[in-house]
Amino acid sequence: MVSYILRRVLQSIIVLLVVGLVAFSMFRFVGDPIEQLLGQERTQQDVERLREALGLNDPFIVQYADFLARALQGDFGISYRQSRPVAEILLERLPATLELAFISGFLAVTLGIALGVFTAIRRKGVAANVIMSTSLIGVSLPTFLIGILLIYVFGVQLRWLPTFGRGEVVDLGWWTTGLLTESGLKSLILPAITLGLYQMTLIMRLVRAEMLEVLRQDYIRFARARGLSAKAVNFRHALKNTMVPVITVTGLQLGSIIAFAIITETVFQWPGVGLLFINAVQFVDIPVMAAYLMLISVMFVAINLIVDLLYVWVDPRLRVDGRTA
């Protein structure tokens, strides 16, 4: 088990290095930050002096190595736009994104699994057919269009919910939350539904398909023949054997929730790191863009590592001769 974890950690480090290298390479073609930092009255001497101060005259590999060295110490440089440490800016914006991603992920996983099990067990019922037909909306429509439709219905027409911003927040030290205020909770509803709807429908349809396959297996028929209750058969035997592929997709979807939050945050003007990244692209704020992509990469890699470890816990067959395969 220990060697398995070490191997996965080593692979994760390699992935992070490659992602950082690709991202840093792409930023060279976004634009010249000097154009945004200096006004129209700049001279060539001003340009050269600033480029030297920012290290833009160094070779690419030197810039990348310097970025990695400082990132390991929690230093992501200074934002070109705000002239503040990038780490400080990320810490201010991160609670909003994590709060939105957590609520969206929780709704997607709980409702997705529950509705998937229900539609599998009651597959011939009217309610199950209605749920499956409605789920096509979440799978087919893009995230930004779902957000616009929700804004139009619940924000413009019905005027029940706010359509932008995070509402009133409570400061808990370095963490700010809107879960403790009425306006914060209302502001969270539409973005959370928008962000989690696609993942919820995908998980639901996967759980249903896998559970229908498991319910047709011989050992399920044998369990029923032994006189076990429907609850024991469905949840103790069938559901557990359904979870391995579900864990795989669910882990990837939780990672994509954080990545796709950039679209939802833009639609609802949610003050998270996704909206920060969009603004950084507009102003060619390379330190912010690099730090954002590295942050998302770390989250993706961490989630994938957790998923790999959950395989062993859910399905002991993945262990061979006392070692993880």
C-alpha positions as CSV (number, residue, x, y, z in Angstrom):
1,M,0.0,0.0,0.0
2,V,2.8,2.4,0.9
3,S,4.6,1.7,-2.4
4,Y,1.4,2.3,-4.3
5,I,0.9,5.6,-2.6
6,L,4.5,6.7,-3.3
7,R,4.2,5.7,-6.9
8,R,1.0,7.7,-7.3
9,V,2.5,10.7,-5.6
10,L,5.5,10.6,-7.9
11,Q,3.2,10.4,-10.9
12,S,1.3,13.4,-9.5
13,I,4.4,15.5,-9.2
14,I,5.4,14.7,-12.8
15,V,1.9,15.7,-14.0
16,L,2.1,19.0,-12.1
17,L,5.5,19.8,-13.6
18,V,4.3,19.1,-17.1
19,V,1.1,21.2,-16.6
20,G,3.1,24.1,-15.2
21,L,5.5,23.9,-18.2
22,V,2.6,23.9,-20.7
23,A,0.8,26.7,-19.0
24,F,3.9,28.8,-18.7
25,S,4.6,28.3,-22.4
26,M,1.1,29.3,-23.4
27,F,1.4,32.6,-21.5
28,R,4.2,33.7,-23.7
29,F,1.6,34.1,-26.5
30,V,-1.1,35.9,-24.5
31,G,0.3,39.3,-24.8
32,D,3.0,41.6,-23.4
33,P,2.2,42.7,-19.9
34,I,4.3,45.8,-20.4
35,E,1.6,47.3,-22.6
36,Q,-0.8,47.1,-19.6
37,L,1.6,48.3,-17.0
38,L,3.0,51.4,-18.7
39,G,1.0,54.3,-20.1
40,Q,1.2,56.0,-23.5
41,E,3.9,58.3,-22.3
42,R,6.4,55.5,-21.7
43,T,9.9,55.6,-23.2
44,Q,12.0,52.7,-24.5
45,Q,14.2,53.1,-21.4
46,D,11.1,52.6,-19.2
47,V,10.1,49.5,-21.1
48,E,13.6,47.9,-20.8
49,R,13.9,48.9,-17.1
50,L,10.5,47.3,-16.3
51,R,11.2,44.1,-18.3
52,E,14.5,43.7,-16.5
53,A,12.8,44.2,-13.1
54,L,10.1,41.6,-13.9
55,G,12.6,39.1,-15.2
56,L,11.0,39.1,-18.6
57,N,14.4,39.3,-20.3
58,D,15.6,36.0,-18.8
59,P,15.4,32.8,-20.9
60,F,12.1,30.9,-20.6
61,I,13.5,28.0,-18.7
62,V,15.1,30.4,-16.1
63,Q,11.7,32.1,-15.7
64,Y,10.0,28.8,-15.2
65,A,12.5,27.5,-12.8
66,D,12.3,30.7,-10.8
67,F,8.5,30.4,-10.7
68,L,8.6,26.8,-9.4
69,A,11.2,27.6,-6.8
70,R,9.1,30.5,-5.4
71,A,5.9,28.6,-5.7
72,L,7.2,25.8,-3.5
73,Q,7.7,28.5,-0.8
74,G,4.1,29.8,-1.3
75,D,5.3,32.8,-3.3
76,F,3.6,33.3,-6.7
77,G,5.0,36.7,-7.4
78,I,3.3,40.1,-7.6
79,S,0.2,40.7,-9.6
80,Y,1.0,43.0,-12.5
81,R,-2.5,44.5,-12.3
82,Q,-3.0,45.0,-8.6
83,S,0.6,45.3,-7.5
84,R,-0.1,42.9,-4.6
85,P,1.2,39.4,-3.8
86,V,-0.7,36.8,-5.9
87,A,-0.9,34.4,-2.9
88,E,-2.7,37.1,-0.9
89,I,-5.2,37.7,-3.8
90,L,-5.9,34.0,-4.2
91,L,-6.6,33.6,-0.4
92,E,-9.1,36.4,-0.7
93,R,-10.9,34.8,-3.6
94,L,-10.5,31.1,-2.8
95,P,-13.2,30.8,-0.2
96,A,-15.9,31.9,-2.6
97,T,-14.9,29.3,-5.2
98,L,-14.5,26.5,-2.7
99,E,-17.8,27.3,-1.1
100,L,-19.6,27.2,-4.5
101,A,-17.7,24.1,-5.6
102,F,-18.5,22.3,-2.3
103,I,-22.2,23.0,-2.4
104,S,-22.4,22.1,-6.1
105,G,-20.4,18.9,-5.6
106,F,-22.5,17.9,-2.6
107,L,-25.7,18.4,-4.4
108,A,-24.4,16.6,-7.5
109,V,-23.2,13.5,-5.6
110,T,-26.0,13.1,-3.2
111,L,-28.8,13.8,-5.6
112,G,-27.1,12.0,-8.5
113,I,-26.6,8.7,-6.5
114,A,-30.0,8.9,-4.9
115,L,-31.9,9.5,-8.1
116,G,-29.7,7.0,-10.0
117,V,-30.6,4.3,-7.5
118,F,-34.3,5.3,-7.5
119,T,-34.6,5.2,-11.3
120,A,-32.8,1.8,-11.4
121,I,-35.0,0.2,-8.8
122,R,-38.3,1.8,-10.1
123,R,-37.2,1.8,-13.7
124,K,-40.7,1.1,-15.0
125,G,-42.4,3.8,-12.9
126,V,-43.8,7.1,-14.1
127,A,-41.6,9.1,-11.8
128,A,-38.4,7.4,-13.0
129,N,-39.3,8.0,-16.6
130,V,-40.0,11.7,-15.9
131,I,-36.7,12.0,-14.1
132,M,-34.7,10.4,-16.9
133,S,-36.4,12.6,-19.5
134,T,-35.8,15.7,-17.5
135,S,-32.1,14.8,-17.0
136,L,-31.5,15.3,-20.7
137,I,-31.7,19.0,-20.1
138,G,-28.8,18.9,-17.7
139,V,-26.7,16.8,-20.1
140,S,-27.5,18.6,-23.3
141,L,-27.5,22.3,-22.4
142,P,-24.2,24.1,-21.9
143,T,-23.5,25.6,-18.4
144,F,-23.6,29.2,-19.4
145,L,-27.0,28.7,-21.1
146,I,-28.4,27.0,-18.0
147,G,-27.2,29.9,-15.9
148,I,-28.8,32.5,-18.2
149,L,-32.1,30.6,-18.2
150,L,-32.1,30.4,-14.4
151,I,-31.3,34.2,-14.2
152,Y,-34.2,35.0,-16.6
153,V,-36.8,32.8,-14.8
154,F,-35.9,33.2,-11.1
155,G,-34.2,36.6,-11.2
156,V,-35.9,38.6,-13.9
157,Q,-39.4,37.2,-14.2
158,L,-40.1,35.9,-10.6
159,R,-37.6,38.1,-8.8
160,W,-37.1,35.4,-6.1
161,L,-33.3,35.2,-6.2
162,P,-30.4,37.6,-6.8
163,T,-28.6,37.2,-10.1
164,F,-25.1,38.3,-9.4
165,G,-22.6,38.7,-6.6
166,R,-22.1,36.7,-3.4
167,G,-24.4,38.7,-1.1
168,E,-23.5,39.5,2.4
169,V,-20.6,37.5,3.8
170,V,-19.3,36.9,7.3
171,D,-15.5,37.3,8.0
172,L,-14.2,34.3,9.9
173,G,-10.5,35.3,10.0
174,W,-8.9,34.5,6.6
175,W,-12.1,32.7,5.5
176,T,-15.3,34.5,4.4
177,T,-18.6,32.7,4.0
178,G,-22.1,33.6,2.8
179,L,-23.6,30.5,4.3
180,L,-24.4,32.3,7.6
181,T,-26.4,35.1,6.0
182,E,-29.8,35.1,4.2
183,S,-28.6,37.1,1.2
184,G,-25.5,34.9,1.0
185,L,-27.6,31.7,0.9
186,K,-30.0,33.2,-1.7
187,S,-27.0,34.3,-3.9
188,L,-25.6,30.8,-3.7
189,I,-28.7,28.9,-5.0
190,L,-28.6,29.8,-8.7
191,P,-24.8,29.4,-9.2
192,A,-24.7,26.1,-7.3
193,I,-27.6,24.7,-9.4
194,T,-25.9,25.9,-12.6
195,L,-22.5,24.4,-11.7
196,G,-23.8,21.1,-10.3
197,L,-26.6,20.3,-12.7
198,Y,-24.5,18.7,-15.5
199,Q,-22.5,16.6,-13.0
200,M,-25.6,15.5,-11.1
201,T,-27.3,14.2,-14.3
202,L,-24.1,12.5,-15.4
203,I,-23.7,10.7,-12.1
204,M,-27.4,9.8,-12.0
205,R,-27.4,8.2,-15.4
206,L,-24.1,6.4,-14.7
207,V,-25.4,5.0,-11.3
208,R,-28.6,3.9,-13.0
209,A,-26.8,2.1,-15.8
210,E,-24.3,0.4,-13.6
211,M,-26.9,-0.7,-11.0
212,L,-29.2,-2.1,-13.7
213,E,-26.2,-4.2,-14.9
214,V,-25.4,-5.4,-11.4
215,L,-29.0,-6.3,-10.6
216,R,-28.9,-8.7,-13.5
217,Q,-26.0,-10.7,-12.1
218,D,-26.3,-14.2,-10.8
219,Y,-25.2,-13.4,-7.2
220,I,-28.1,-10.9,-6.9
221,R,-30.5,-13.6,-8.0
222,F,-28.9,-15.9,-5.4
223,A,-29.3,-13.3,-2.7
224,R,-32.9,-12.9,-3.5
225,A,-33.4,-16.7,-3.5
226,R,-31.9,-16.8,0.0
227,G,-34.8,-14.6,1.2
228,L,-32.9,-11.4,1.7
229,S,-35.0,-8.2,1.8
230,A,-35.1,-5.9,-1.2
231,K,-33.4,-3.2,0.9
232,A,-30.5,-5.6,1.7
233,V,-30.1,-6.7,-1.9
234,N,-30.3,-3.3,-3.4
235,F,-28.1,-1.4,-1.0
236,R,-25.8,-3.9,0.7
237,H,-25.0,-5.9,-2.4
238,A,-25.9,-4.1,-5.6
239,L,-25.0,-0.5,-4.7
240,K,-21.6,-1.3,-3.3
241,N,-20.6,-3.2,-6.4
242,T,-21.8,-0.3,-8.5
243,M,-19.5,2.2,-6.8
244,V,-16.1,1.5,-8.5
245,P,-16.9,3.1,-11.9
246,V,-19.0,5.7,-10.1
247,I,-16.1,6.8,-7.9
248,T,-14.0,7.2,-11.0
249,V,-16.4,9.5,-12.8
250,T,-17.5,11.3,-9.7
251,G,-13.8,12.1,-8.8
252,L,-13.2,13.6,-12.2
253,Q,-16.5,15.5,-12.1
254,L,-15.6,17.0,-8.7
255,G,-12.4,18.2,-10.2
256,S,-14.2,19.6,-13.2
257,I,-16.6,21.5,-10.9
258,I,-13.7,23.6,-9.7
259,A,-12.4,24.1,-13.3
260,F,-15.8,24.8,-14.8
261,A,-16.6,27.3,-12.0
262,I,-14.8,29.8,-14.2
263,I,-17.9,29.9,-16.5
264,T,-20.4,30.0,-13.7
265,E,-18.5,32.7,-11.9
266,T,-18.4,34.8,-15.1
267,V,-22.2,34.5,-15.7
268,F,-23.1,35.3,-12.1
269,Q,-20.1,37.7,-11.4
270,W,-19.2,35.4,-8.5
271,P,-16.1,36.8,-6.8
272,G,-14.0,33.7,-6.9
273,V,-10.7,32.6,-8.5
274,G,-12.4,31.8,-11.8
275,L,-13.5,35.4,-12.3
276,L,-10.1,36.5,-11.1
277,F,-8.5,34.4,-13.9
278,I,-10.7,35.9,-16.6
279,N,-9.7,39.4,-15.5
280,A,-6.1,38.3,-15.4
281,V,-6.3,37.2,-19.0
282,Q,-7.7,40.5,-20.1
283,F,-4.8,42.4,-18.4
284,V,-2.1,39.8,-19.2
285,D,-1.5,39.3,-15.5
286,I,0.8,36.3,-16.0
287,P,1.6,35.6,-12.3
288,V,-2.1,35.4,-11.5
289,M,-2.8,33.1,-14.5
290,A,0.1,30.8,-13.7
291,A,-0.9,30.6,-10.0
292,Y,-4.5,29.8,-10.9
293,L,-3.6,27.0,-13.3
294,M,-1.2,25.5,-10.8
295,L,-3.9,25.7,-8.1
296,I,-6.4,23.9,-10.3
297,S,-3.8,21.3,-11.3
298,V,-3.0,20.5,-7.6
299,M,-6.7,20.1,-6.9
300,F,-7.2,17.8,-9.9
301,V,-4.2,15.7,-9.0
302,A,-5.2,15.4,-5.3
303,I,-8.7,14.3,-6.2
304,N,-7.4,11.7,-8.6
305,L,-5.1,10.4,-5.9
306,I,-8.0,10.1,-3.5
307,V,-10.0,8.3,-6.1
308,D,-7.2,5.8,-6.6
309,L,-7.1,5.1,-2.9
310,L,-10.8,4.7,-2.7
311,Y,-10.7,1.9,-5.2
312,V,-8.9,-0.3,-2.8
313,W,-11.3,0.5,0.0
314,V,-14.4,-0.2,-2.1
315,D,-13.2,-3.2,-4.0
316,P,-10.6,-5.4,-2.2
317,R,-10.2,-7.5,-5.4
318,L,-7.8,-4.7,-6.5
319,R,-5.3,-6.0,-4.0
320,V,-3.0,-8.8,-5.2
321,D,-0.9,-10.9,-2.8
322,G,-1.5,-8.4,0.0
323,R,-0.2,-5.5,-2.2
324,T,-2.2,-2.9,-4.2
325,A,-2.1,-3.8,-7.9
